């Protein structure tokens, strides 16, 4: 079973330069997340997946964009594998099942804009 942890809140990052992949640290056997932006219209979240961790297949009611920040993972969309690495981006379409499995330690930025 995946353990999901949230990074403790720190100072507001608005108006400051910061390194995205430094916003969360890896924790063995866990998935760590930190919301950078949280509004009723959408969220921006940074995730750190320890090696072998992932998200089981699910759907979302709106498109979700993933940007690879560190390491590599397989993102499955409608069962089709897509390899994502640092600097890569993929958009997971609304209503289509998707899942993620980290190939090693993996960090990503998830942007979800609600309709």
C-alpha positions in Angstrom: 0.0 0.0 0.0 1.3 3.5 -0.8 2.0 5.8 2.0 1.2 9.4 1.0 2.7 12.2 3.1 2.3 16.0 2.7 5.3 18.2 3.2 4.9 20.7 6.1 3.8 24.1 5.0 6.4 26.7 4.9 6.6 30.4 3.9 4.4 31.5 1.1 6.3 31.1 -2.2 4.5 33.8 -4.1 6.8 36.5 -5.4 9.9 34.3 -4.7 12.2 32.2 -7.0 12.4 28.6 -5.9 13.4 25.3 -7.3 10.3 23.1 -7.9 12.0 19.8 -7.4 13.4 21.0 -4.1 9.8 21.6 -2.7 9.5 17.9 -1.7 12.0 15.3 -0.5 11.9 11.6 -1.2 10.8 9.3 1.7 11.5 5.6 1.4 8.3 3.6 0.5 6.2 6.8 0.3 4.7 9.4 -2.0 5.1 13.0 -0.8 3.1 15.9 -2.1 3.0 19.7 -1.6 0.4 22.0 -3.0 2.1 25.1 -4.4 -1.2 26.7 -5.6 -4.6 25.8 -4.3 -7.6 27.7 -5.8 -11.2 26.7 -6.5 -10.3 26.9 -10.2 -7.4 24.4 -9.9 -4.2 23.2 -8.2 -0.5 23.0 -8.7 1.1 20.2 -6.7 4.7 18.9 -6.6 5.1 15.1 -5.9 8.0 12.9 -4.9 7.5 9.2 -5.5 10.0 6.8 -3.9 11.2 4.0 -6.2 8.4 1.5 -7.0 5.6 3.8 -5.7 2.7 4.9 -7.9 -0.9 5.8 -8.3 -3.5 3.1 -9.2 -5.7 3.6 -12.2 -8.3 6.3 -11.8 -10.0 9.1 -13.7 -10.4 12.8 -13.2 -13.2 15.1 -14.4 -10.8 17.5 -16.0 -7.4 17.4 -17.9 -4.3 17.0 -15.8 -0.9 18.0 -16.9 2.3 16.3 -15.6 5.8 17.7 -16.0 8.7 15.5 -15.0 11.2 17.1 -12.6 13.5 14.3 -11.6 13.9 10.6 -12.5 11.5 8.6 -14.7 8.1 7.0 -14.5 5.6 5.2 -16.7 2.2 7.0 -17.0 -0.5 4.8 -18.4 -3.4 6.4 -20.3 -6.2 4.0 -21.3 -3.7 1.2 -20.6 -1.1 2.6 -23.0 2.4 3.2 -21.4 4.1 6.6 -21.7 7.6 7.1 -20.4 8.2 10.5 -18.8 11.5 11.9 -17.6 12.9 15.3 -16.4 11.7 18.0 -18.7 9.0 15.9 -20.4 5.3 16.8 -20.2 2.1 14.9 -20.8 -1.6 15.8 -20.5 -3.9 13.1 -19.2 -7.3 13.7 -20.7 -10.4 14.1 -18.6 -12.5 11.0 -18.1 -9.8 8.6 -19.4 -8.3 6.1 -16.9 -4.7 6.8 -16.0 -2.1 5.4 -13.6 1.5 6.1 -12.7 4.4 3.8 -11.6 7.8 5.3 -10.7 10.8 3.6 -12.4 13.1 4.9 -9.6 12.8 7.9 -7.5 10.6 10.3 -9.4 9.4 13.9 -8.9 6.7 15.7 -10.9 4.6 18.8 -11.1 0.9 18.2 -11.5 -1.3 21.0 -12.8 -5.1 20.6 -12.7 -7.4 23.3 -14.1 -11.0 22.8 -13.2 -13.8 23.5 -15.7 
